[in-house]
Amino acid sequence: MASSEHPGSPAWTGPAAQCGAGTTWEAPAAGPDLPHAGPGEDSEAVSSPSPNSSMTTRELQEYWRHEKGGWKPVKLLFEVTSARIEETKASKFVMYQILVIQTGSFDSDKAVLDRRYSDFEQLQKSLLRSFREEIEDVAFPQKRLVGNFSAAVVAERARAFREYLRLLYAIRCVRRSREFLDFLTRPELRDAFGCLRAGQYGRALDALGRVLPLHEKLAAHRPAALVPALCALLVCHRELERPREAFAAGQRALECLRAREGHRYYAPLLDAMVRLAYALGHDFVSLQERLEQTQLRRPAPRGVTLKELAVREYLC
């Protein structure tokens, strides 16, 4: 539910942070457009068809035309819109609210994330393990011996985290890394899959609806990374007896996989789509043929269902 504290609310007046009682700070204006990779720069990241693909020559030609002309670079802008002090019996910490928007056009799917200092710290440690040289000039806001919860320090650190995310995103290998993607999406995906495992399909759909648009923007160069979340979407809609919505989610997942027959989701997804297509009165024969061809080339002792795969995701 939108409130006056969230972007998109009619009462929202701009980025500001509440740091203690009666203290506010204004976030700096958005900086220039961030550097981004062009179509040529990312052309090697496109998923190639499987060597054992059953696609015809015409289908392969259409596949490559689609991949060449359909990919568009995405530029994201990060703002730390607020910071609040939270306290539990065991700890006291600052929670930073991050707004992620796509630049260059109106973005109706802005992402709003909550991350604490320890989350940023974990991101920095993981990036140092993989990209120490690449991020050596990116400053990370350090803790102080005293005054970490003062309004001035919280506001200063919020501005520093905004700059930190901007600089990380400007480094191509970092913005495309698993570490960066996990920092921005994993907590929300873990919540969504936790709801799915608990049979709370409506709540899972709500959570997936909030995180999937951002996940799609971050993983545009690697669409197969979206498949688990899209398949979870299918499972939730199917369990709620919404076959049309489930089928639409499955079509998106198949589009992400294209000809990757070796992907662990490929056969279970096709099996689910065959059943949905039959129930909806759609053409299921072509899907059934693809499934049978895949099973002949890659026989398995026992077929794992799509739901069985989905509930194993994001366990920790």
Order of alpha helices (4+ residues) and beta strands (2+ residues): beta-beta-alpha-beta-beta-beta-alpha-alpha-alpha-alpha-alpha-alpha-alpha-alpha-alpha-alpha
